[in-house]
Amino acid sequence: MFKKMYLHLFNRVTDALRALEAGDPAQARALLIAAQQECEEMYLSGGET
């Protein structure tokens, strides 16, 4: 489960960095917030193993 969460988060951070490089900090912020929420949901759905 943690590997899946890590890879998901890594990809979202990469997307956010691209948004920053493109001059769109609002999009970067939205991507990071979504990634945080998605990983939290993955963790809660997967249990504490």
Helices and strands as residue ranges (DSSP letters): H 2-21, H 25-46
